[in-house]
């Protein structure tokens, strides 16, 4: 009985640490208000441009999906009024509009680090607001981005643990320096899809294959009058999510259980990626050879965009960086399942120094505000999460995620026979 109860104690201690991280990264009401104010300020800038009269300014991305962190970026789309149909304005036209906005922003002020990136896949204008230095990405007629954001919001409403896990994974990935597509690692959208994929492969599943939420290809279906198309997609997704909830079996896994099993899930991703794609549309690992378009261009890592089929959200990941990504998963899993871990290594693995400083300064409930006491509470939490040498090893975290992961789909890598596994896949 003692050995059975020890892993539960370790889970509980890790749970405290993860909740502390969430308390430092989850946006507060004032963080939302600041973003709303930035959007309104930018709207005023756009309205001041004569050639842009009648355009609308719409936020999208993590702010709309409610998956943003306290210091997260802000994505804004300027919707062109003469596009009565849902179709992207031409690249040159988008570039010209962004140039006009850039000129107006320079005149208005209140920003810094203004950058125009005309040759990106989606031409954008970047700047940092003087309000908390929040980075803003401006694009034109980004109906696809806005629709994806809403879909992620609806998915997050299926289970509150999804949003918490995305925020935790983002923070962990930044601490590990693997959340930057510019340096060849994972963008935040890819990390979000990895969390969805993991939730799909829990037992019982927390999130269904996304084809059960929307069976079509969003990118292809965004044709016709904008409001009608968006309404049809919204209604279809709402009905399908409702049906999933009706047959949903309760999954009682804690955040700590889900987090440890998440890093274990992808700890051999560099071996998997050579043969299999991560597909949240089907909720399974898919053989790359099963899709001719996937084979047309070799990627070190392929994470299919479930709303824009054939697109690889991890296309920026390089071969050498994929190894580093896999090592980050593997090292973290080892850290969480090793009884030899010390407090400092656990801290540096899970979150960045600036987040740690926020935790230290945080005031525990019912305790006077002192940085020393905040640090003492954090240290107690971290110490409790690391078992002594004569206790049952912490590796139970990775192997005992209640009953949810006892029969997981997908690859199960045996470190002593890495070539023997083969993930299950399905026909589309």
Protein Blocks (a to p, Z undefined) as FASTA:
>chain_A
ZZmmmmmmmmmmmmmmmmmmmmmmmccfklmmmmmmmmmmmmmmmmmpmklgoiacddeh
jllnopacfkbccddddddfklmbacdddfklmmmmmmmmmmmmmmngoiahiacdfkbm
bacdddddfehoiacdddehilklmmmmmmmmmmmmmpmklmmmmmmmmmmmmmnopacf
knopacfklmmmmmmmmmmmpccdfbdcfklmomcdfklmmgcjfklmmmmmmmmmmmmm
mmmmmmpccdfbdfklmmmmmmmmmmmmmmmmmmpccdfknopacdfklpmklmmpccfb
dcddfklghiafklmpcfklmmmmmmmmmmmmmmmmcckbcfklmmmmmpcfklmmmmmm
pccehiacdfklmmmmmmmmmmmmpccfkbccfklmmmmgcjllmmcghjdddfklmmlp
ccddddZZ
